[in-house]
Amino acid sequence: MRRIYGVATGLVLLSLTAVPALAQQAAPVAPAIPIVGAGSVDAEVSLTNQDLLPLFKKLITTATNIKVPAGAPAGIQTMLEQLNPKDLSDALEGLEGIDFVTYSIAGEPTGVVPEALKLYGNYADAAKLRRIISVKPDPSVTVQVYGGPGLSLFGYVVAKEGTRTRVVAGALRGRIDVDKLMGFVGRASEFAMKLALQRGMIPHGPPAPAQPGAPKPGGQ
């Protein structure tokens, strides 16, 4: 279940960073993300250009200007140059706001989902958003993503977590360079795969066949 929930949450986060704004005109800043019922909030983030968002962007820019230390495995510097991490900071340059909240509610998702659909449907309507993704990868997991002007993307996941229901919701405001972002994500995935292969974290090819006369597993 944790794996399904993780995949669903990843889908929302990917959607929030990989789908462009659906309109050119600006729109009023949306209010903070509401929560369903008597939810117990575990974490909440709200960044704008008037507070910590510029620092967040600066941290990304600084992190993408990394240099490979002396003694690193051969080829790492070349792969890092091909990765071109500056694309990440360039892709998010037009970002104007980030909102995120995660909370839990007592009870099963079957009782929470209808409330979430209504609450966040009204929230999306008020922000002039339309639903662009709606999936249910598991009976106890619901994923919704909306897009529109000003508040570029908004999405949430409702999933069972033990005896409670977990809700994760997030929103991005502003313009995102999707081509650069997706290019970076693709190169980063390739970079991570090559690095894992170099360090032996992923085996090369199929396992070698057993030699004649070699003892079988378990000593049989």
VOVEX-459685 format. One record per residue (C-alpha): residue in three letters; x, y, z. Coordinates in steps of 0.25 Angstrom, whole numbers, plus 5000, padded with zeros to 4 digits. Each point is the difference from the previous one (the first is absolute). Example, Ala and Ser with C-alpha at 12.3 -4.5 7.8 and 13.67 -1.06 7.14 Angstrom:
! VOVEX-459685
R   aa     u     v     w
R  ALA  5049  4982  5031
R  SER  5006  5014  4998
This chain:
! VOVEX-459685
R   aa     u     v     w
R  MET  5000  5000  5000
R  ARG  5011  5010  5003
R  ARG  5006  4997  4986
R  ILE  4987  5003  4994
R  TYR  4998  5013  5008
R  GLY  5014  5004  4997
R  VAL  4998  4998  4985
R  ALA  4987  5008  5001
R  THR  5006  5011  5008
R  GLY  5012  5000  4990
R  LEU  4989  5002  4988
R  VAL  4995  5012  5007
R  LEU  5014  5006  5002
R  LEU  5004  4997  4986
R  SER  4987  5006  4995
R  LEU  5002  5013  5008
R  THR  5014  5001  4993
R  ALA  4998  4995  4986
R  VAL  4987  5006  4995
R  PRO  5001  5014  4995
R  ALA  4990  5011  5004
R  LEU  4987  4999  4991
R  ALA  4998  5014  4998
R  GLN  5009  5013  4997
R  GLN  4992  5010  5009
R  ALA  5003  5002  5014
R  ALA  4990  4997  5011
R  PRO  4999  5004  5015
R  VAL  5008  4992  5010
R  ALA  4992  4989  5005
R  PRO  4998  4998  5015
R  ALA  5007  4990  5008
R  ILE  4996  4986  4998
R  PRO  4988  4996  5009
R  ILE  5000  4987  5007
R  VAL  4988  4990  5001
R  GLY  4993  4999  5013
R  ALA  5007  4999  5013
R  GLY  5013  4996  4994
R  SER  5013  5000  5008
R  VAL  5011  5008  4992
R  ASP  5014  4994  5000
R  ALA  5006  5010  4991
R  GLU  4997  5012  4992
R  VAL  5008  5009  4991
R  SER  4996  5013  4993
R  LEU  5011  5008  4992
R  THR  4998  5012  4992
R  ASN  5010  5010  4993
R  GLN  4997  5009  5012
R  ASP  5007  4991  5010
R  LEU  5008  4987  4999
R  LEU  4998  4996  4985
R  PRO  5011  5008  4995
R  LEU  5009  4993  5010
R  PHE  4995  4987  4996
R  LYS  5003  5003  4985
R  LYS  5014  5005  5004
R  LEU  5002  4986  5008
R  ILE  4996  4993  4987
R  THR  5010  5008  4992
R  THR  5011  4998  5010
R  ALA  4998  4985  5000
R  THR  5000  4999  4985
R  ASN  5014  5007  4999
R  ILE  5006  4988  5007
R  LYS  5014  4996  4997
R  VAL  5006  4985  5000
R  PRO  5010  4999  5011
R  ALA  5014  4995  4996
R  GLY  5001  4985  5001
R  ALA  4986  4997  4995
R  PRO  4998  4988  4990
R  ALA  5004  5003  4986
R  GLY  4989  5005  4991
R  ILE  4992  5006  5011
R  GLN  5004  5014  4996
R  THR  4996  4997  4986
R  MET  4986  4995  5004
R  LEU  4998  5012  5009
R  GLU  5003  5009  4988
R  GLN  4990  4993  4992
R  LEU  4990  5001  5011
R  ASN  5000  5015  4999
R  PRO  4994  5002  5014
R  LYS  4998  5015  4997
R  ASP  4988  4996  4992
R  LEU  4993  4997  5013
R  SER  5001  5014  5005
R  ASP  4997  5006  4987
R  ALA  4987  4992  4999
R  LEU  4995  5005  5013
R  GLU  5004  5014  4998
R  GLY  4986  5005  4997
R  LEU  4995  4993  5013
R  GLU  4992  5010  5008
R  GLY  4995  4992  5012
R  ILE  5000  4986  5007
R  ASP  4989  4994  5009
R  PHE  5001  4987  5006
R  VAL  4992  4993  5012
R  THR  5000  4986  5005
R  TYR  4990  4995  5011
R  SER  4993  4988  5005
R  ILE  4985  4997  5004
R  ALA  4994  4989  5008
R  GLY  4992  4990  4992
R  GLU  5000  4993  4986
R  PRO  5003  5007  4987
R  THR  4986  4996  4995
R  GLY  4995  5010  5010
R  VAL  5010  5011  4997
R  VAL  5001  5000  4985
R  PRO  4986  5005  4998
R  GLU  5003  5012  5009
R  ALA  5013  5002  4993
R  LEU  4994  5000  4986
R  LYS  4990  5011  5005
R  LEU  5010  5008  5008
R  TYR  5011  5000  4989
R  GLY  4990  5001  4989
R  ASN  4995  5013  5005
R  TYR  5014  5005  5003
R  ALA  5004  4997  4985
R  ASP  4987  5007  4995
R  ALA  5003  5012  5008
R  ALA  5014  5000  4994
R  LYS  4995  4998  4986
R  LEU  5006  4986  4999
R  ARG  4996  4988  4992
R  ARG  5003  4986  5003
R  ILE  5011  4994  4991
R  ILE  5003  4987  5008
R  SER  4991  4991  5007
R  VAL  5005  4986  5004
R  LYS  4997  4989  5010
R  PRO  5012  4991  5000
R  ASP  4995  4992  5012
R  PRO  4986  4999  5007
R  SER  5005  5008  5011
R  VAL  5008  5010  4992
R  THR  4994  5012  4993
R  VAL  5009  5010  4992
R  GLN  4994  5013  4994
R  VAL  5008  5011  4992
R  TYR  4995  5013  4995
R  GLY  5006  5011  4991
R  GLY  4997  5014  4996
R  PRO  5004  5015  5000
R  GLY  5008  5007  5011
R  LEU  4999  4988  5009
R  SER  5007  4991  4990
R  LEU  4998  4986  5006
R  PHE  4993  4994  5012
R  GLY  4999  4986  5004
R  TYR  4997  4991  5012
R  VAL  5001  4985  5004
R  VAL  4991  4993  5010
R  ALA  5005  4987  5005
R  LYS  4998  4990  5012
R  GLU  5011  5000  5010
R  GLY  4998  4990  5011
R  THR  4987  5004  5007
R  ARG  5000  5014  4995
R  THR  4999  5006  4986
R  ARG  5012  5009  4995
R  VAL  4997  5012  4991
R  VAL  5012  5007  4993
R  ALA  4997  5012  4992
R  GLY  5009  5010  4992
R  ALA  4999  5012  4991
R  LEU  5010  5007  4991
R  ARG  4997  5014  4995
R  GLY  5007  5007  4988
R  ARG  5006  4995  4987
R  ILE  5009  4988  4998
R  ASP  5009  4997  4989
R  VAL  4995  4986  4998
R  ASP  5010  4996  4988
R  LYS  5012  5003  5009
R  LEU  4994  4994  5012
R  MET  4997  4987  4993
R  GLY  5014  5000  4993
R  PHE  5006  5001  5014
R  VAL  4992  4989  5006
R  GLY  5003  4991  4988
R  ARG  5015  5002  5001
R  ALA  5000  4999  5015
R  SER  4993  4987  4999
R  GLU  5011  4995  4990
R  PHE  5011  5006  5009
R  ALA  4995  4993  5013
R  MET  4999  4987  4992
R  LYS  5014  5001  4995
R  LEU  5005  5003  5014
R  ALA  4993  4988  5006
R  LEU  5006  4991  4989
R  GLN  5014  5006  5003
R  ARG  4999  4997  5015
R  GLY  4995  4986  4998
R  MET  4986  5004  5006
R  ILE  4993  4994  4987
R  PRO  5006  4987  4994
R  HIS  5005  5000  4986
R  GLY  4991  4991  4991
R  PRO  4994  4986  5004
R  PRO  5006  4992  5012
R  ALA  5011  4990  4995
R  PRO  4995  4986  4998
R  ALA  5004  4990  5011
R  GLN  5013  4992  4997
R  PRO  4998  4985  4998
R  GLY  5002  4993  5013
R  ALA  4998  5012  5008
R  PRO  4992  4998  5013
R  LYS  4986  5005  4999
R  PRO  4994  5011  5010
R  GLY  4997  4994  5013
R  GLY  5011  4989  4999
R  GLN  4990  4991  4992
